[in-house]
Amino acid sequence: MASNPTDATVAKLEADWPDWQVWVVFRAIGGTTWCARRWDNERQVLNADSPDELVKFLQGAASG
């Protein structure tokens, strides 16, 4: 079970997008960056300012 809301959101995103590894970067200045990369292509990395924005980027990557 996830220990905090961020972990829970990462777990949900990974469950919804099983081809992608999802993580967050906690920056000292500028807040949190939400990141994802395909398990089979580590060069395709997505960075977003929120989980909702990351989902939009994942949807775009899946359709194009």
N, C-alpha and C positions, 0 to 999 in steps of 0.2 A: 504494500500500500504506500502511496506517495506521502511524504512527510510534510509537504507544504503545497500551497496552491500552484506555484511555478512547476514543481515536479509533477503534479497532477495534470497540468496543462500539457507538459511535454509528453507524458505518458499517453494522454488522449490523442494528441497529434500523431504520435508514432503508431498508435492503434489504427487511426483513420488513414494514415499514409504509410503502410508497411514497407514500401520501397525506399523510404527516406529515414535517415538518422536525424533526429531533432535535438538541439541543445540551446542553451542560452549563455550569453556572455554578459556578466554584470560589470558595467563600466563605472569607474569612479566618477566620471563626468559624462552626462548624457543619457543615463538610464540603461535599460536592458536592451540588448540586441538579440532577436530571435533568429536562429540559424537552422538550416537544413541542407543536407546533401544526400544524393542518391547513394545507396549502398554499393551499387555497381559502377558508379562514376564519381569518384571523390573530387573531380575537378569542377563539377557542377554544384556550386554552393549558392544558396539563397540567404540573404540577410534582410530582416524586417524590423520595424520598430514596435510591432505588437504581434500577438498570435493571430489576430484576425487578418492583418496584412500578410503574414506568412502563409495563411491558408489561400489567400488570393494569388500569391506568387506560385504556390504549389499547384493550384488549379490551372494557372497559365502554363506552367511547365508540363503538366499532364496533357494539355490540349495542343501544345505546339511543339 
